[in-house]
Amino acid sequence: MNAPGTRIADFIPPAVRARLKDLRLTSRRAVGLQGLGLHHSRSRGAGLEFAQYRAYEPGDELRQIDWKLYARSDRFFVREAERESPLAAWLLIDASASMAQEDKARPGWSRLAAAKGLAACVAELALRQGDRFGLVALRDDGVRLLAPGAGLRQRDRFLLELHGLEARGQWPSPEKLRPLWERIGAGDLVVLLSDGFDEGAIDVMTRLAAARREVLTVRILTAEERDFPFSGGHRFHDPETGEELLGDGAAMRAQFLARFTQARLELDARLDSSGIRHAEYVLDQPLDLPLRRLFGARDAAEYA
């Protein structure tokens, strides 16, 4: 039994986890450097040279099950093998106060909860491929970092870090971001999970991209931001600055939606100009939808 906080089901719904088997974690920079459709690495995965057995988990491919061992033990085990890949995936999570925002229609499912789920999904993809994965939590009280590693123990450490992560404060100051520039190496894959509009977050992405790191981002929005369903007098509160705005929701709706749509388009243009792949996730959508968009799954439209 897994320790508290390390159960994959706490972060990824079973149906979503089962769908992940159709996705592959890929790096365009690695493809360009090596001229191959997928990167290569020396790590445990579904390769050719046998390395070890591990217990079967939902979502594993049936072809990896050792049926002879099942006949002897009456338990399912999966064969892991040695294969080649240099990929290290860094999951950067915005843990500032605005990430605690959620929709009234779904209490408990905040932007941060979605970010944790998405991070766990990418870690699961890396684990299945034998790639390394690490975590960086970004908040103004400091940068919390879990260096990339591979295997089930790394996943347990990764999930424990996610479990204890809370949203508070603001984006970290530039001097506190030094570990990013020191630790994220050439050829590494960076995935930033954030509400996306903080200039500090944009600066991190563009600076990493300019340093020839491959950067992807998922902008996490609430359904209320997308739809602005408010009516009557309403008090809007910024959790990071404390600023408040009073107004009539219905009267403000058209102007807010127009300005919000324009802001998203302008941000997308900035990301495109820096070569940063991006996707948007709204809290009422399937969790794997932005990953399907980022990694080119043909069936992404089915989940929109």
MIMAR-583336 format. One record per residue: x, y, z of N, C-alpha, C, O in turn; residue in one letter. Coordinates in pm, whole numbers, plus 32768, in hexadecimal, padded with zeros to 4 digits. Last residue first. Layout:
N
XYZXYZXYZXYZA;...
This chain:
304
7AE4871A75BE7AD087AC75CB7A4587CC75FC7A238841760DA;7B13861975847B06863976117AEB86CC76297ADD86F7769BY;7B35860674767ACC85B674B17AB185DD75417A4385C57574E;7C17869474367B9786D674217B23868874617ABB86C27480A;7CE785E0745D7CD1864974C27C47868774B37C0986AC7516A;7D3C850F73C17CB3850973F27C96857674587C36856A74A3D;7E46852673807DE4854273177D57854E734D7D02858F7310R;7F2B85CB744E7ECF855A743E7E62857F73D97E2985EC73DFA;80008682747F7FD5866573F77F7A85EE73E77F7985B1737CG;804A86DE757180988670753B805B863574BD807C85C67494F;7F9487AC75A5802487C775A58073875B755E80D387777518L;7E9B872C759C7EB9879A75407F4E87B375377F8287CE74CAR;7EB7867576667E9E864375DE7EBA86B175787EEC8696750BR;7ECF872277397F4186CD77177F318694768B7F9386857642L;7DCF879777497E4287E9771F7EBD879776FB7F0C87C176A6P;7D3586A477907D2186EE77147D98874476EE7DC5873C767CL;7D41861E78817DA785FE781E7D9C864F779D7DF286427745D;7C63867479137CE9869B793E7D53868478D37DB486CF78CBL;7B46870278737B95868B78957C2786B078AE7C6087017866P;7AD0883D790C7AF687E8789B7B3E876A78CA7B6D8765793BQ;7AA288FA79CA7A34889D79B07A528840793B79F887FB790BD;7B8389A179D67B6E89417A427AF988E07A2C7AEF887D7A74L;7C3989A978A77BD189E478FA7BA28979795B7B9989047937V;7D7089DE78157D1C897E785C7CBA89CA78B37CE18A217901Y;7E2A8A0B76EC7DD58A4577557D8189D677937D50897D774DE;7F7F8A0276867EF789D076827EAC8A0E76F67EE88A3F7756A;80AB8A3575C380508A5676307FC78A1876187F9F89FE75A7H;82078A4D757E81888A087568812C8A2175DF81598A217651R;82C58B59752682938B10759B820C8AD0757881AB8B167559I;83488C0A747E834F8B7B7461831F8B2474D4834A8AB274E2G;831D8D1174A183908CD974E8839F8C4374D183F78C03750AS;82348D3D741A82AC8D8073E7832B8D4D742A83988D5B73F3S;817E8CB174B9819F8C7F743382218CBC740082738C7773C3D;81728D5C759681A98CD575A681D38C9C751E823D8C607511L;80FA8E3B7521817F8E49756081C18DC0756E82398DB17555R;80068DCC74D280618E00746C80EE8E0F74A481508DF1745EA;7F958D9275CA7FB58D23756E80188D51750380728D0774DDD;7F6E8E9776267FCD8E40766A7FF58DCB7610806B8DA6760BL;7EAA8EED75727F2A8F3275767F948EDD75BB80078EDA758FE;7DDA8E3C75B57E118E3C752D7E9B8E7E752B7EF68E4D74E9L;7DAA8E8876BE7DD78E0076A07E168DF876167E7C8DB67603R;7D508F8F769A7DC98F7676E97E008EEB76CD7E7A8ED976C5A;7C658F62760B7CD38FAA75CB7D568F9076157DBE8F7E75D6Q;7BCA8EE176CF7BEB8E9B76527C618EDD760D7CBA8E9875DBT;7BB78FB177877BFA8F3677AD7C238EE677317C908EAE772BF;7B25907276FD7BAE909277277BFB9013774A7C739009772DR;7A358FE676D47A7F901B76627B11903576887B6C9013763DA;79E88FA877D97A058F3B777C7A558F6C77047AAE8F2776D4L;79C190AF78447A269054787C7A4B8FE978177AC28FD07800F;78F0911377A47972915477A179DF90F877D77A4D90F3779FQ;7820905E77E5784E906C775A78D990AA7754792F907C7709A;7808907C790A78288FFF78C678649014783A78CF8FE0781CR;77B29152799D784291497981786490D8792178D390D578EBM;76A5912D79C476CE91A3797A7761919B794F778891D578EAA;76A590447A5F7669904179DA769790B7798576AF90A8790DA;772A909E7B4F776090357AFA772A90387A6C7776902E7A0CG;777691D97BB9770591847B937736911F7B2C776591447AC0D;788291FB7CAF783A92197C3477C791B97C1E77B791567C65G;79B9923B7D46792A92297D5778E5924B7CD4790892AC7C91L;7AEC91AA7D7C7A9E91F57D1B7A0C91D47D3279E5915F7D31L;7C1F91B07E387B9491887E277B4F91E37DC27B7292587DB4E;7D65912C7E827D0E918F7E437C8291567E2E7C7090DF7E16E;7E13906E7EDC7DAE909D7F397D5091037EFE7CF2912E7F42G;7ECE8FF57E417EE590817E617E8390B67ECA7E9C911C7F09T;7E718EE97E3F7F008F067E4F7F1B8F967E777F748FB07EC7E;7D5F8ED57E157D998E947E8B7E2B8EB57EA47E5D8EA07F13P;7C858FCD7DCB7D058F987D9D7D4D8F5A7E157D738FA27E71D;7B278FB47DB07B9A8FC37E0A7C158F847DCB7C0F8F137D9CH;79F4904D7D787A6090007D3C7AE0901F7D887B0390937D9DF;78B090477DD8793190787E04799E901B7DCD79A28FA57DF0R;777F90A87D3877E590437D53786790877D7C788990F27D4AH;762790C17CF1769D90FA7D2F770090907D5776DB902A7D91G;75C58FF87BD175AF90487C48763090817C7E769A90727C41G;767E8ED87B6776118F377B5575FC8F817BD8761D8F4E7C43S;77778E167ABA774A8E637B2E76D98EC37B0976D48EF87A9AF;77FA8D717A07776A8D5C7A1C772D8DB47A8976BA8D9E7AB0P;78E98D64794C78BF8DD8799C78288DD279B877DE8E277986F;79698C9E78B778DC8CB9789D78A88D3878E178448D7178B5D;7A798C9679057A548C82787979C88CB6785C79B28CF377F3R;7A698CB97A177AB58D1879C67A8C8D0E79347A7D8D7478F0E;79D58BD67A59799A8C5A7A7179E68CC77A2779AA8D2979FBE;7A818B097A297A0F8B1779CE79CE8BA079DF79978BD87980A;7BD88B777A497B5A8B487A837AEC8B577A1A7AF88BA779BDT;7D038B0279A37C9A8B6479BA7C248B257A037C0E8AAC79FBL;7E518ADE79687DE08AA279B07D7C8B0E79D57D9E8B6C7A1FI;7F208A9D78627EDD8B0C78A77E5C8AD778E47E048AA8789CR;803C89EA784A7FAC89DA784D7F748A4D78A17F968A5D7916V;815D89ED777981108A2177E9807D8A0077D9804989FA7769T;82B08996772F82218986771681D789C2778E820E89C777FCL;83EF89B776AA839089E5770E830289D276DC82E089F9766CV;85318945769184AB893876578444895576C384418912772AE;86378A34769885EE89C976DB856789BE769685308A227666R;86C08B0A762A86B28A8F75DC86858A18763186A889A57614R;86AB8BF776A687228BA876C6871B8B1C768887688AC376ADA;85B08C45765D86208C88761C86A48C40763587018C4975E5A;851F8BA7770F85178B897680858B8BCA763485C28B8E75D8A;855F8C2877FE85878B9D77EA85858B77775685DE8B317726L;84E78D2077C985788D1877E385AB8C8977D086168C757797R;83DC8CE077AB84258D16773784BB8D10774C85068CFC76EDT;83A08C7D78AF838F8C2B783783E38C5E77C384298C117781M;83DC8D597955841F8CD8796984178C8478EA847B8C4B78BEV;83278E1878F083B78E3078E584068DAF78F684688D9878AFD;82358DA7793C82538DB778AD82E88DCB789883218D957839I;824F8DBE7A5182458D397A1382668D3F797F82AA8CE7794AA;82518ED47A6C82C38E857A9982C48DFB7A5C832E8DC87A37G;81568F1D7A1381C98F4179C182468EF479E9829B8ED67996E;804D8E3C7A1C80B08E837A6C812A8E9F7A1581608E4579D5D;7FA08D9C798B7FA88E2A7969800F8E7879B980258EEE799CF;7F8A8C8479D47FC68CAF79577FDE8D42793F802B8D6478E5G;7F428BD07A8A7ED48C1A7A4F7F058C7279DD7EB58CA67990D;800C8AA77A3C7FF48B277A7C7F748B647A467F3D8B3479E2S;811389DF7A04808489D67A20805E8A4E7A7480898A5A7AE7L;820C899E791A81DD89FA7981814689F2798A80FF89FC7926L;82F688BB78CF826688CD78C4823A89257939824188FC79ACV;841A887F781983DF88CD7887834A88DD786D832289087800V;8516879D77D4848E87C477B384508807782C845287CF789AL;867187CF7781860787AB77DF858087E177AC857A88447763D;8731883076D686EB87B876AE867C878E770C8630873276ECG;87F388B377DD87D988AE774D8797882A772987C287C07757A;875188B2792587BE88A878C5879188A87834871B889F7815G;870E894F7A4886CC892179CD87308926795B875F89927935I;87B789BE7B128799892E7B0E875B88FC7A8C877188897A66R;87E18AD27AFF88518A7A7B20883489E77B048890899C7AE2E;86ED8B447ACD87578B587A6987CD8AFA7A8288168AD87A24W;86648AF27BB586358ACB7B3086A58AD57ACA86B98A7A7A7AL;86E78B667C9186F28AD57C7B86C38AA87BF186F48A447BBCP;86968C7D7C79871B8C517C4F87278BBA7C3B876B8B8F7BDDR;85B48CF27CD385A68C967C63862B8C5C7C3586308C127BD2L;85DC8DB37D8A85B98D2F7DBE85AC8CC77D50859B8C507D6CK;86048E987CF486788E5E7D3A865B8DD27D7186B88D847D85E;84FC8ED97C9785638EA47C3C85D98E627C82860D8DFE7C52P;84008E587D7F84528EC57D4984C28E8A7CF384E58E157D03S;82E68D817D3883678DA07D7783B18E127D3283A28E287CB9P;81928DF27D4C81FC8DB77CFB82838DDB7D3982928E4B7D6AW;81078DE87E9F81138E187E16817F8DCB7DCA81BF8D707E00Q;80368D2B7F85809B8D8E7F6180978DB47ECE80328DA47E8BG;7FD98BD57F3D7FD68C4F7F8F80438CAF7F5D809E8C887F14R;7F758A8B7F2B7F7B8B0A7EE27F738B807F437F148B8C7F91A;803F89717F897FCC89C97F9C7FE38A4B7F5080558A747F38E;80AA88237F8380B588A77F47803388F67F597FC788C37F3CL;80AB871C7FD680C08783803B80BF8812800680D188708052G;8086868D7EE8802486817F54803286F47FB97FCE87287FE9H;816E86BC7E5580EF86F37E28808A86F77E9A804187597EABL;822286277EF0823586B77EE181B386FA7EB3818F87647EE5E;81B485297EC981B885627F5081CB85F97F4B818D86427F98L;81E385087DB9815985147DE88152854C7E7580F685957E97L;82FD84F67DBC82BA855D7D6E822C85747DA2820285E67DB5F;832984107E4F835D84907E80831485047E3D82F185677E7DR;82AD83597DA1827A836B7E2982A983EF7E64825B84377EA3D;835283747CBF82C5839A7CB6828A83B07D41823D840E7D56R;843E83107D268439839C7CFE83A883CA7CF5838684397D1DQ;83EE82087D42841082557DB9840F82EA7D9C83E5833A7DEFR;83C881BB7C36835681C57C8F837582137D0E831E825A7D41L;8492827E7B468466820A7B9383F782277BF783CE829A7C0AG;857F838F7B54852A83307B0E84FB82C47B6E853582B17BD9A;859F84F47B8485C7846B7B9B856684107B52850484407B17G;85EC864C7BB485B885DF7B6385F285587B898669854C7BA9P;85C286DC7CFE861386C27C8785DC864C7C3885A185F17C73A;84DB87AF7D7184F8871F7D74854286FF7CF3850887067C87L;84CB88E37E1784F988987DA3850F88057DC6854E87E47E2BL;84328A137E528443898B7E86845E892E7E118410892A7DB2R;848E8B597E8284798AF47E1A84968A6B7E5585048A517E86V;83DF8C437F5C84508BF37F2F84298B8E7EC583B38B727EB0G;83058CD77F9083568CB2800483C98C557FDF840D8C1F8036D;827C8CF87EA182D68D637ECC83278D437F4983858D8C7F69D;829F8BCE7DD782528C227E3382B08C887E6F832A8C737E70R;829D8AAD7D2482C48B3A7D1C82658B907D7081ED8B997D55L;832F89747D1F82BC89C17D4F82E88A527D5E834E8A6D7D9EA;839C888A7C3D83BF890B7C79833E89527C9F82E889697C49V;8402873A7C07839987997C2A83D688197C62843888157CADL;845086417B088466868B7B8483FD86F67B9583AA870C7B3EG;84A585127A66844785807A7A846085BE7B03848085797B64F;852B844179628536848279E484D284F579ED84AF85337988R;8493832278BE84D483A478C184D883DB794F849283AB79A8D;8406823D788F8489823078CB84D682B278D1854F82B178E8G;83078253783B836D825477D383F98240780B8459823377BFQ;827D82587929826281EA78CD82CD81E0786082EA8173782ER;82DC834C799282F682CD79D682E682587976833981FE7975L;826F840778E0830083F778EA83248372792A8380832F78FDA;815D83E27919819183CA7892822783B37895825983577854L;815F84307A27813883A87A03816983847977819A83167960E;81A3853D7A1181FF84E27A5781DF84517A34823A83FF7A25A;80BB85957993813A859B794A81A18540798B81EE84FD7945V;800485637A677FF3852379E4807685237995809C84BD795CC;8062860B7B308065857A7B468055852F7AC3809284C57AB0A;802987007AB780B586DC7AD380C286467AE8812086087AB7A;7F1286F27AB57F5B86F77A367FED86D07A498027868979F7L;7EE186F47BCC7EB786847B797F01867F7AF47F2A86137AC8G;7F4D87ED7C127F8487737C4C7F5F86F97BF87FB286A27BDFK;7EA188927B807F3188917B627F7388147B9A7FC887D87B58A;7DB0885D7C057DBF88367B797E5288307B517E7C87D57B0AA;7DEF88CF7CFB7DCD88407CF47DDC880D7C657E0D879E7C4FA;7E1189D97CA97E85898E7CDB7E6988F87CD87EC288AA7CB5L;7D0E8A1D7C607D778A1F7BF97DF089CE7C287E2E89887BD8R;7C3D892C7D127C7989AF7CF97CDB89A87C847CF6893D7C4DS;7B4A88917D827B98887F7D067BCB89087CDB7B8D894D7C8AW;7AB688E17E5C7B2888887E727B7D88707DF87BED883F7E04G;797A88F57DB779D089167E2A7A4088AF7E3B7A2B88377E2AP;78F989427CAE794D88CD7CCC79AC88EE7D3F7A2489007D28R;786B8A2A7C9B782889B07C70787889327C91784288C47C8FA;791A8AF07CDC78B58ACC7D3F78718A487D1C784389FF7D74K;7A6D8AA97C8179E58ACB7C5A79838AA07CC779968A387D07D;7B978B3C7D177B478ACC7CE67ABE8AFF7CBD7A9E8B737CD4E;7CE28BA07D687C5D8BC27D357C198B457CFE7C588AF17CBEQ;7DE38B787DAC7D7E8B3B7E047CF18B527DD17C928B1B7E09A;7E848C0D7D0B7E6E8B837CE27E0B8B3A7D3D7DE38ACA7D1EM;7EAE8CFD7D897E448CF87D237E278C6A7CF67DBC8C507CBFS;7F8F8CD17E2D7F098CCE7E677E9A8CC37DFF7E328C867E1BA;807B8BF17D8680528C717DBF7FBD8C6C7DE37F768C0F7DBDS;80F48B1B7D1080AF8B027D8F808B8B857DD4807D8B897E4EA;812B8A987BDE810D8B177C1D80BC8AFA7C9C804D8AC77C93D;820C899B7BA1818489B97BCE81808A417C1181C88A5A7C71I;82B588EF7AB082B7896B7AFC822889907B2081D589A27AC7L;835087CD7A7882C988017A8A82D0887A7AE682EE886D7B5CL;843887637991842687B67A08839787E87A0B8369882779ACW;84BC86407912844786987910843B86E07996843486A079FFA;85C485D97858859E85FC78E1852D866078D7853D86CA789BA;863384E7776F85D2854D779385C1855B782985B284F87871L;86D8843476F78718849B774986B484FD778686DC855C77C9P;86B882D576DE8675835776D486B983BE772D86D083A377A3S;86A08177769786F081F07697869D826F7688864582757632E;8652806C777C865180AA76F986938133770586B9815D7772R;86107F42782A866C7FB27815865C7FE6778786597F997727E;84C77EF378A785417ED8785B85957F56785085667FC5786AA;83D57E40796584157EBD7940849B7E9E790084DB7E397920E;82B17D85796083407D827944836E7E0E791F83367E4D78C5R;81C57D727A6581EB7DAF79E682837DA879D882CC7DC17A37V;80EB7C817AF481687CCD7AF8818A7CFD7A6B816F7CB97A08F;7FD87C0E7BAA80067C4C7B2F80867C9B7B47808D7CEE7BA2F;7FC97ACD7C467FCC7B5E7C4F80057B977BCD80567B577B8AR;7FF179BE7C547F6779EE7C547F5F7A857C6B7EFB7AB87C9ED;80EA794F7C3480D2799E7CAD804179CA7CBF801A79F67D2BS;80F178BA7B47813378867BBF810878CD7C3E810378907CA9R;806479567A91803978CB7AA68076788F7B248038783B7B65A;80FD7A3F7A9780747A417ACD804479B47AEB8002799C7B50Y;81DD79E87A1181EA7A0A7A9E81607A107AE1815179EA7B55L;816979CE791781A27958795981B2797179EF819679197A40K;81247AD178D780B87A7178F280EC79F2793380A379AF797CW;81807C02791E81C37B817911815E7B16793A81467B0279B1D;81047D16786780EF7CB778D6813A7C3578B981357C01784AI;81137DAE778881877DB077DF817A7D4E785481DB7D36789CQ;801F7DA4770C808C7D5976CC810A7D55772281627D02770BR;7F817E5377987F737DC477B57FE77D747779800D7D0C77AFL;800C7F7B781D7FE77F2E77A67FE77E9877C780427E667809E;7F78801E79377FE77FD978F77FB67F8A787F7F447F5B787DD;7E84806979A07EBD80BD79387F36808078F67F5A80A87887G;7EC07FFF7AED7E5D80227A857E9880847A227ED780E77A49P;7FF17F447B107F9E7FB47B3A7F3B7FD27ACA7F5D7FC27A55E;80A77E297B8380517E657B1E80007ED67B5B7FD07ECB7BCCY;81E37E447C2281567E227C2981087E6D7BBE81237EE27BA1A;83097DFB7B5A82C17E4B7BBD822E7E257BB882017DEC7B55R;844A7D707B0C83B97D667B1383857DD07B7283CA7DF97BD0Y;855D7DE97A3D851E7DC27ABA84897DAC7AA684507DD17A3FQ;85E37DDB793986217E1979AF85E37DE77A31862C7DBE7A8BA;862B7D6477F085E17D56786D862D7D9278E386A67D7F78F0F;86367E2B76D8868B7DE27734864B7DDC77BE86377E4477FCE;856B7EC5765A858D7E41762B85DB7DEE769085C47D76769CL;846B7F8976FD84D27F76769884ED7EE5767984927E93767DG;83BE8030779D838F7FBC775283EF7FA076E083C67F9E766CA;84AD808178998431809B78538406801D780C84257FAE7837G;85BF811D7932856080AE793184DE80D778EF84A981437908R;86C581A0785A867181A178D08609813278C585FD80F1785DS;876382537790878981DA77D9873C81D9785C876C820C78C1R;86A482C0766A86E482D176ED870C824D772D86DB81E47705S;86318395755F86658316759186A4832A761986D483977639H;8505843074D3858A8434751185B183A87540855D834F7547H;846D83E77398846783F1742984F683F4745E855283C1741FL;84BE840172908435842172B4841F842C734883C584757373G;85FD84A4725E85AA842F7278851F845A72A1850B84CB72CFL;86C7855F7252868B853371D5863484B871E78623846B7189G;874185D473288765854A730C87298515728B875284AC725AQ;86E986DB7335877786BE7349879C86347318880A862072E4L;85D586CB730E8627871672B186BA86F572BC870186F47257G;8589863273EE857185FE736785CB864573038607860572ADV;85CC86E074B98612866074B1860186237427865E85E673F1A;851887AD747D85A987C9747685F78747746B8658873E7420R;8425873274AB8447875B742384DC877774158517875B73ACR;83E58620756A842E869E756A845386C174DC849B8675749AS;82CA857575F6832E858B758E836D8614759D8332867075D5T;8215847B7680825C84F476A482CE85077641832884B37639L;80F4840075EC818483EF75FD81C08477761C81A284DA75D9R;7FB38368762A800A83DC761C809C83B6762F80BC83587678L;7F14829576647F1882BE75D97F79833175C07F8F8357754DD;7F10827A77737F5E821777297F6A823B76957FC182077650K;7E5F832B77DF7EE8835977CD7F3C82F8777A7FA2831E7742L;7D6F82AF78117D8082F1778F7E0F831E77767E3483357704R;7D92825B79177D8A81F578AF7D9F823378257DDB81F477CEA;7D86835179987E04830679987E04829B792C7E6B828378ECR;7C79838F79767CE083E379377D638397792E7DA6839C78C7V;7C0682C77A117BE682CF79827C4C832379377C72830278C7A;7C6F82FE7B177C9182827ACE7C75828A7A387CC5825879E8P;7CF2844B7B487C7F83EF7B437CA283737AF07CEA837E7A8DP;7E0E849B7BF97DDF847F7B717D6684227B787D7483B27BAAI;7E3584BD7D0C7E53852C7CB27E1B85187C257DFB85797BE1F;7DFE83DA7D937DDD84587DD67DEE84CF7D7A7DBA853C7D96D;7E6783107CFB7DD8832B7CEC7DAD83AA7D347D4283E07D16A;7F6982F97D587F55833D7CD97EC383617CC47EA583C57C83I;7FC283357E9E7F6982E87E487F4D83367DC97F2083A87DCER;805383BF7F56809C838A7EE2804483327E8A807882EC7E33T;7FC0840C80327FF384757FDB803E84437F62806584937F0DG;802A830281007FCB836F80E9800B83DD8095807C840680ADP;80D581FC804680CC825780B7806682C48099804E82E18024A;803380DF7FAD808181597FA7806E81AE8023800581A98063N;80547F8880008000800080008057807C800080BA80848049M;
